[in-house]
Amino acid sequence: MNSPIQTQGIRPGELLAIRPFRLLWINSFLFILVQSTQRFSFVWLALELGAKSDISGFILFVMGIPVLLISLPIGVMSDHMNRRTLLMVSQLGALAITTVIAVMVTTQNMTIKWAIVGSFIAGIFIAIGSPVRSAIVPSVVPRDKLVGAIAVNTIGNNLGLIIGPATAGPAIAIWGIEGAFWIQALLNLLGFFALINLELPASLNTVRRRLREEIFGGLTFIRGHAEVRSFYVLLSGSILFMMAPWIVLGPQIAKEQAGATGSQTTFMFAMLGVGQFVTSIAILRYNTKWCKKVCGSSAVYVGVQLFKSCSVSQIQS
């Protein structure tokens, strides 16, 4: 019988001193920066091209299709394939598509149809890169530091949700919406440089089963554990009924009813990230049974609503 994992306190400095984890963290942070900027950029681009929320919503839906269809298979395949190769494919693919979109917007050749196509292609590389980055973490830190590494990674992701839109705002103010896509291309380029020197150990998973068996094995695990199942239900509900509608409708409300510019509207997206970050820190700090149940379902909602109200007030003033 395997002994339980002994955990140490979370010390970000010690974790970031581990070179492979530091490079992976930097790359993952930049990857999230691009995603948080990208969602807003596509919605605002659609509005500038004359579309309404139904089209901008469809653009984001199309971006999510690859995540829905291939994230699970990619996550399973990452245990048996060269994970560095998968990282490079996702990084270079994301760099290529953001650069192409930036060029098309700059040269005024972008249309709604091409925005939909670009969103779908961008979604493919998100679907390839996201599960691989998560799966690599346990292999680049000692076992007793794994919990801390996951926490530091999560904090980095939440910071990315704040800094991404905040970075896009000045770019849009200076260069227009094309500036936001050029920022994404630059961030993807920096993320590629972080990967160049990343060396990963070989996967320890030598037992290979059919892809379908491994996927259904994971789904069976979720179904058989009430806590994990509840987490996924809450997470899915928050994305479907809170996050997604706000990402789609927020920019249109800000533009048409508050008269906000693109750079001003990014403030709301940054505040959405602040709400998520504050909630994450609260859950990490007050990790009690009550907090797990209550914070996981209600604090996110309260935080989002609070920062939405603050954001709209800021824009209107």
C-alpha positions in Angstrom: 0.0 0.0 0.0 1.4 3.4 -1.0 2.1 5.9 1.8 0.1 9.1 1.7 1.8 12.2 0.2 3.4 14.3 2.9 2.8 18.0 2.1 4.8 21.0 3.2 3.7 24.6 3.5 3.2 26.6 0.4 6.5 28.5 -0.3 6.3 30.1 -3.8 10.0 31.1 -3.7 11.1 27.6 -3.1 8.9 26.3 -5.9 9.9 28.9 -8.4 13.5 28.1 -7.7 12.9 24.8 -9.3 13.9 25.6 -12.9 11.5 23.3 -14.8 8.5 24.4 -12.7 9.6 28.1 -13.1 9.7 27.9 -16.8 6.4 26.0 -16.9 4.8 28.5 -14.6 5.9 31.4 -16.8 4.6 29.7 -19.9 1.3 28.8 -18.3 0.9 32.3 -16.9 1.5 33.8 -20.4 -0.9 31.3 -21.9 -3.6 32.4 -19.5 -2.8 36.0 -20.2 -3.5 35.4 -23.9 -6.7 33.5 -23.2 -8.1 36.2 -20.9 -7.3 38.9 -23.5 -8.5 36.8 -26.4 -12.0 36.3 -25.1 -12.6 40.0 -24.7 -10.9 40.8 -28.0 -13.0 38.5 -30.1 -16.2 39.8 -28.5 -15.2 43.5 -29.0 -14.0 42.7 -32.6 -17.4 41.3 -33.4 -19.1 44.4 -32.0 -16.8 46.7 -34.0 -17.7 44.7 -37.1 -21.4 45.4 -36.4 -22.4 42.1 -34.9 -24.7 41.8 -31.9 -24.4 39.5 -28.8 -25.8 36.5 -30.7 -22.8 36.5 -33.1 -20.2 37.3 -30.5 -21.7 34.5 -28.3 -21.4 32.2 -31.3 -17.8 33.1 -31.8 -17.0 32.2 -28.2 -19.0 29.0 -28.5 -17.0 28.0 -31.6 -13.8 28.7 -29.6 -15.1 26.2 -26.9 -16.0 23.4 -29.3 -12.4 22.0 -29.6 -12.0 22.2 -25.8 -15.2 20.2 -25.4 -14.2 17.6 -28.0 -10.5 17.0 -27.6 -9.3 18.2 -24.2 -10.0 14.8 -22.6 -8.3 12.8 -25.3 -5.3 15.2 -25.3 -5.1 14.9 -21.5 -5.0 11.1 -21.7 -2.5 11.1 -24.7 -0.2 13.5 -22.8 0.7 10.5 -20.5 2.0 8.5 -23.4 3.3 11.2 -25.9 6.2 13.6 -25.8 4.6 16.4 -23.7 7.2 18.9 -24.7 6.2 18.4 -28.4 2.5 18.9 -27.4 3.4 22.1 -25.6 5.4 23.4 -28.6 2.5 22.6 -31.0 0.0 24.5 -28.8 2.4 27.4 -28.4 3.5 27.8 -32.0 0.0 27.2 -33.3 -1.4 29.9 -30.9 1.4 32.3 -32.0 0.6 31.7 -35.7 -3.2 32.2 -35.4 -2.9 35.3 -33.3 -0.4 36.8 -35.7 -2.6 36.1 -38.7 -5.7 37.6 -37.0 -3.6 40.7 -35.9 -2.5 41.2 -39.5 -6.0 40.8 -40.9 -7.5 43.3 -38.4 -4.7 45.8 -39.1 -5.1 45.5 -42.8 -8.9 45.7 -42.5 -9.5 42.4 -44.1 -11.2 40.8 -41.1 -14.9 39.8 -41.4 -17.3 38.0 -39.1 -16.8 34.8 -41.0 -13.0 34.9 -40.6 -13.4 35.9 -37.0 -15.4 32.7 -36.4 -12.8 30.6 -38.3 -10.0 32.2 -36.3 -11.8 31.6 -33.0 -12.2 27.9 -33.8 -8.5 27.5 -34.7 -7.5 29.4 -31.6 -9.7 27.0 -29.6 -7.9 24.0 -31.0 -4.5 25.2 -29.6 -6.1 26.1 -26.3 -7.6 22.6 -26.1 -4.2 21.0 -26.9 -2.2 23.2 -24.5 -4.4 23.5 -21.4 -4.6 19.9 -20.3 -1.0 19.2 -21.1 0.2 22.1 -18.9 -1.8 20.8 -16.0 -0.6 17.2 -16.4 3.0 18.2 -16.4 3.1 19.9 -13.0 3.4 16.6 -10.9 6.4 15.6 -12.9 8.5 18.8 -12.4 8.2 19.1 -8.6 8.9 16.8 -5.7 6.0 14.8 -4.4 5.9 16.7 -1.1 5.6 20.1 -2.9 2.9 19.1 -5.3 0.0 20.7 -3.4 1.9 23.9 -3.2 2.8 23.8 -6.9 -0.8 23.4 -7.8 -1.8 26.3 -5.6 0.9 28.6 -7.0 -0.1 27.6 -10.5 -3.8 28.4 -9.7 -2.8 31.8 -8.3 -0.8 32.5 -11.4 -3.8 31.6 -13.6 -6.1 33.9 -11.6 -3.5 36.7 -11.8 -3.5 36.2 -15.6 -7.3 36.7 -15.6 -6.7 40.2 -14.1 -3.6 41.3 -15.9 -4.7 40.1 -19.4 -7.6 42.5 -19.8 -5.7 45.2 -18.0 -2.9 44.8 -20.6 -5.4 44.9 -23.5 -7.0 48.1 -22.3 -4.0 50.4 -23.0 -3.2 48.6 -26.2 -6.8 49.2 -27.5 -6.7 52.8 -26.4 -3.4 53.4 -28.3 -3.7 51.2 -31.4 -7.4 50.1 -31.5 -8.7 46.5 -31.3 -5.8 45.3 -33.5 -3.5 46.3 -30.7 -5.1 43.7 -28.4 -4.3 40.9 -31.0 -0.7 42.1 -31.4 -0.3 41.9 -27.6 -1.5 38.3 -27.8 1.0 37.5 -30.5 3.8 39.1 -28.4 2.7 37.1 -25.3 2.7 33.9 -27.3 6.2 34.6 -28.6 7.4 35.2 -25.0 5.8 32.0 -24.0 7.6 30.2 -26.7 11.0 31.5 -25.4 10.1 30.1 -22.0 9.6 26.6 -23.5 12.8 26.5 -25.4 14.9 25.7 -22.3 12.2 23.5 -20.6 13.4 20.0 -20.1 10.8 17.4 -19.0 11.3 14.0 -17.5 9.9 11.0 -19.3 6.4 10.0 -18.3 6.2 7.4 -15.5 2.9 6.1 -16.8 4.1 3.0 -18.7 0.7 1.2 -18.6 -1.1 1.9 -21.8 -4.8 1.2 -22.4 -7.1 2.1 -25.2 -8.0 5.8 -25.3 -11.7 5.2 -24.7 -11.0 3.0 -21.7 -8.8 5.7 -20.0 -11.4 8.5 -20.7 -14.3 6.4 -19.3 -12.1 5.4 -16.4 -11.7 9.1 -15.5 -15.4 9.8 -15.9 -16.3 6.8 -13.8 -14.0 8.1 -11.0 -15.8 11.5 -11.1 -19.2 9.8 -11.0 -18.2 7.6 -8.1 -16.9 10.4 -5.8 -19.6 12.8 -4.6 -17.2 15.6 -3.7 -15.5 15.5 -7.1 -18.9 15.2 -8.8 -20.3 18.2 -6.9 -17.2 20.3 -7.8 -17.7 19.6 -11.5 -21.4 20.5 -11.3 -20.7 23.7 -9.5 -17.9 24.6 -11.9 -20.0 23.8 -15.0 -22.9 25.8 -13.6 -20.8 28.9 -12.9 -19.3 28.8 -16.4 -22.6 28.2 -18.2 -24.9 30.6 -16.2 -22.5 33.2 -14.9 -19.2 33.5 -16.7 -20.2 32.9 -20.3 -23.2 35.2 -20.3 -21.2 38.0 -18.7 -18.3 37.6 -21.1 -20.7 37.8 -24.1 -23.2 40.5 -22.8 -20.8 42.6 -20.7 -19.0 44.3 -23.6 -22.2 45.0 -25.5 -23.9 46.5 -22.4 -20.9 48.6 -21.7 -20.6 49.9 -25.3 -24.3 50.5 -26.1 -25.7 51.5 -22.7 -22.8 53.1 -20.9 -21.0 54.4 -24.0 -17.7 52.8 -22.9 -14.7 52.4 -25.1 -12.9 49.1 -25.6 -10.1 50.1 -23.2 -12.7 51.1 -20.5 -14.6 47.9 -20.9 -11.5 45.8 -20.2 -11.6 47.2 -16.7 -14.7 45.1 -16.0 -13.0 42.0 -17.2 -10.0 42.8 -14.9 -12.4 43.2 -12.0 -14.0 39.8 -12.8 -10.5 38.3 -12.5 -10.0 40.2 -9.2 -13.2 38.6 -7.8 -12.0 35.1 -8.8 -8.6 35.8 -7.3 -9.9 37.1 -4.0 -12.2 34.1 -3.7 -9.3 31.7 -4.5 -7.1 33.2 -1.8 -10.0 33.0 0.7 -10.5 29.4 0.0 -6.8 28.6 0.4 -6.6 30.7 3.6 -9.8 29.4 5.3 -9.8 25.9 4.0 -12.5 24.6 6.3 -15.4 22.3 5.6 -17.8 25.2 5.8 -15.8 27.3 3.3 -15.4 24.5 0.9 -19.2 24.2 0.7 -20.2 27.8 0.9 -17.4 29.6 -0.9 -17.3 27.2 -3.8 -20.9 28.0 -4.7 -21.8 31.4 -3.4 -18.7 33.5 -2.8 -17.8 33.4 -6.5 -21.2 34.7 -7.4 -21.2 37.4 -4.8 -17.6 38.5 -5.8 -18.5 38.6 -9.5 -21.7 40.6 -8.9 -19.9 43.0 -6.6 -17.1 43.7 -9.0 -19.5 43.9 -11.9 -21.4 46.7 -10.1 -18.1 48.5 -9.2 -17.0 48.2 -12.8 -20.1 49.6 -14.4 -20.1 52.5 -11.9 -16.4 53.2 -12.8 -17.2 53.2 -16.5 -20.3 55.5 -16.1 -18.3 57.9 -14.0 
